[in-house]
Amino acid sequence: MATLQSIISEAKDNNNFIYRGCAFEKYDLVPTLARKLKQDVSFDQYNIYSEVVKKAAERGYSEVGMDGLANGLSQHYGLSTSYLDWSYSVYVALYFAFTSYIKQFVDENILDQHIDLRKMNCLRYEFNKHKYCIYRLNKTLYDELKNQYPKLPLIVYDTDHKNERMKSQQGLLSSIDSTKVNDKAKIQSSQIKILADWLQFNNPGDSLKQFGNKYSWNNETILEKITFELPQKDRNYLQKCLKENGAVSTKLFPDFEGVKKNIEFSEDYNILRDWKIAYQEAPFHSNFISPEDSLKMVNGNQNVINSRLNTDHLGKGEFFPFQ
């Protein structure tokens, strides 16, 4: 399993990659629209669904005066599409992995739930030990593959600069060209699996090779799925990195939605801190707490809680403390 520091360090050393961050390690490269449909839906039918969404979106965006291509606008404004989001920035990918998990964790475990001491400890462990994942695709190598095999079913679209969100997020989209897939391809298969199967069928001597969570071509890694955790120390470091690199809600969503997300994430994160979930227990030798500090903690003195319980540090930035 990778560390946050190694993910960021490797991204700094290699600018060939694009990234996709996911809240759960189990998430595969399958678009939302495909996950909503039946498994036995054909690619022809899938393409019909996609075209319906696209044409309806084009009409709607024209009526409200929004600029940009319909595919990107639909993806970035929450419609179910046949596309997946990527970014040239590893920080943007990490932002989406982390914030998506915060929202789902609070919605499922905190809202309308009775939380006693035992459940609080279980949730704290779950939050600290949760496994995220980030995909990185070697865009340079993919472009070489696409040039060699123009009929590849996997297509990667670059940023639409009229789409302000996509521009701010240094975004790309990936999709499967349904007219080029093999007959046995399934819409709910991972996009990289569809690509690998197509190459194996059409060019078996030059196919992708899979080793665990890596796919390689020409002895170079073309795609890798990286799993990582975010214990307290790394969460604090991540927030610092996101702020320094402009990967915060108000930058990535340059409209009211960014303000809304900033407030909601801040609220959720403060809730996790108030429940003593967003912190990691101190080492055993540091566990002694004076009776005076214990009383202050029971009475909610946040300064003592922060210093004695290693609560996540919430400075200025995305997850700001409410005053």
PyMOL commands that set and color helices and strands:
alter all, ss='L'
color gray80, all
select helices_A, chain A and resi 4-13+32-36+43-63+70-76+90-109+117-129+139-148+164-168+191-202+204-206+232-244+249-252+256-274+284-286+291-298+302-309
alter helices_A, ss='H'
color red, helices_A
select strands_A, chain A and resi 17-22+84-87+131-138+154-157+171-176+209-211+214-217+220-229
alter strands_A, ss='S'
color yellow, strands_A
deselect
rebuild
show_as cartoon
